[in-house]
Amino acid sequence: MERKILILSDTHGFLHPNIFDIAESSDEIWHAGDWGTWDILNELRATGKPVRGVFGNIDGWDIRQELPEFDRFQLDGKDILITHIAGMPPSYNYKIMQILKQNPPYMLICGHTHILKVYHDKRYNMWYVNPGAAGKYGPQKVSTVLQMLWDSKEGKPTRFRVIELP
């Protein structure tokens, strides 16, 4: 069975209309922080798809009370970690380095940089996934999201589809 997982970050209070079509064709939605407003979370939940997420540095106390800084969970036996600020390979931030030294996840999903990057970090045998920024505010020239195709039988990603938002 193949799952489609919409991965996005840094919406900063804006959901591009195309995201709803992408969400419709996805089985789950994962947001790596900087929602911007509570409305974004509610709009994504209204799609009827399961939504996971973490708070980001711009998010207020309402979002921080609802969502964690780190969401670590199992997906078909693989350890997934979502957080907002992680740094970039090989320069991870202090909190992430402590996690990587003790127990690196199979996949680290983050945001914050607004830089789209999917990379297999051989040092930690870990996927590093940053979907870029889905919102219209920030330094990015093009807003992006990822749709990850996940093979549930094998317990691994088979493809990452980059989707640019005009």
C-alpha positions in Angstrom: 0.0 0.0 0.0 1.3 3.4 -0.9 0.5 6.5 1.2 0.6 10.1 0.1 1.7 12.5 2.8 1.5 16.3 2.2 4.5 17.9 4.0 4.5 21.7 4.4 5.9 24.4 6.6 6.1 28.2 7.1 2.6 29.0 6.0 2.8 32.2 8.0 -1.0 32.7 8.1 -1.6 32.0 4.4 -2.9 28.8 2.7 -2.6 28.9 -1.0 -5.8 27.6 -2.6 -3.9 24.8 -4.4 -3.0 23.2 -1.1 -6.6 22.0 -0.7 -6.4 20.1 -4.0 -3.1 18.5 -2.9 -4.5 17.7 0.5 -7.5 16.0 -1.2 -5.1 13.6 -3.0 -3.1 13.0 0.2 -3.8 10.6 3.0 -2.2 12.7 5.8 -0.9 16.2 6.3 2.3 17.0 8.3 3.1 20.7 9.1 6.6 21.6 10.3 5.7 24.8 12.1 5.2 28.6 11.6 1.5 28.2 11.0 1.0 31.9 11.6 -2.6 31.6 12.8 -4.9 29.1 14.4 -7.1 29.3 11.3 -4.5 27.5 9.2 -4.6 24.5 11.6 -8.4 24.5 11.5 -8.6 24.8 7.7 -6.2 21.8 7.3 -8.2 19.8 9.8 -11.4 20.7 7.9 -10.1 18.6 5.0 -10.9 15.5 7.0 -7.3 14.3 6.6 -5.2 13.5 9.8 -3.0 16.5 10.6 0.2 16.3 12.5 2.3 19.3 13.4 4.6 21.3 15.6 4.8 24.9 16.6 7.3 27.3 15.1 9.1 30.4 16.3 6.4 32.8 15.1 3.5 30.9 16.5 1.6 32.3 19.5 0.6 30.7 22.8 -2.7 29.3 21.4 -0.8 27.1 18.9 2.0 26.3 21.4 -0.6 25.0 23.9 -2.1 22.7 21.2 1.1 21.5 19.4 4.5 20.3 20.7 8.0 21.5 19.7 8.9 18.0 18.7 6.6 15.3 17.4 8.3 11.9 17.3 6.3 8.9 16.2 6.5 5.6 14.3 5.3 5.2 10.7 5.3 1.5 9.6 8.1 0.8 12.1 10.2 3.8 11.1 11.0 6.6 13.5 9.9 10.0 12.3 10.7 13.3 14.0 9.1 16.6 13.1 10.3 20.0 14.5 10.5 23.5 13.2 14.1 24.6 13.7 16.7 21.9 13.1 19.5 23.6 11.1 20.7 22.0 7.9 23.1 19.2 7.2 25.8 19.0 8.4 25.2 22.0 10.7 22.3 20.9 12.9 21.3 23.0 15.9 22.2 22.1 19.5 18.9 20.4 20.4 18.9 18.3 17.2 22.5 17.4 17.7 21.7 16.0 21.1 19.0 13.8 19.6 21.2 12.7 16.8 24.0 11.7 19.1 21.7 9.6 21.3 19.0 8.2 18.9 18.8 9.6 15.4 15.4 9.2 13.7 14.9 7.5 10.3 13.5 10.8 9.0 13.9 14.4 10.3 11.3 16.8 9.0 11.7 20.6 9.7 11.1 24.0 8.3 12.3 27.5 9.3 14.9 28.1 6.6 12.3 28.4 3.7 14.8 26.3 1.7 13.5 23.2 0.1 15.9 20.3 0.7 15.5 16.5 0.6 18.7 14.8 1.6 19.9 11.5 2.9 22.4 12.2 5.6 24.7 9.3 5.5 26.4 10.3 8.8 23.2 9.5 10.7 21.6 7.2 8.1 18.6 9.6 8.2 16.4 11.4 5.7 16.5 15.2 6.2 13.3 16.8 4.7 12.5 20.5 4.5 9.5 21.3 2.3 10.6 24.9 1.9 7.9 27.5 2.6 4.2 27.2 1.7 3.3 30.8 2.6 3.7 34.0 0.7 5.8 35.8 3.3 9.6 35.3 3.6 12.7 35.2 1.5 11.7 32.4 -0.9 11.2 33.2 -4.5 8.9 30.3 -5.0 6.5 28.8 -2.4 6.7 25.0 -2.2 5.2 21.9 -0.5 6.2 18.2 -0.8 4.0 15.2 -1.3 5.9 12.2 -0.1 4.9 8.8 -1.5 5.5 6.2 1.3 5.6 2.4 0.7 3.8 1.0 3.8 5.0 -2.5 3.0 8.6 -1.5 2.8 8.4 1.2 5.4 10.2 3.9 3.4 9.7 6.8 1.0 9.6 5.9 -2.7 9.4 9.4 -4.1 9.2 13.1 -3.0 7.1 15.2 -5.3 8.0 18.9 -5.2 4.9 21.1 -5.8 5.4 24.8 -6.6 2.7 27.2 -5.6 2.2 30.0 -8.1 
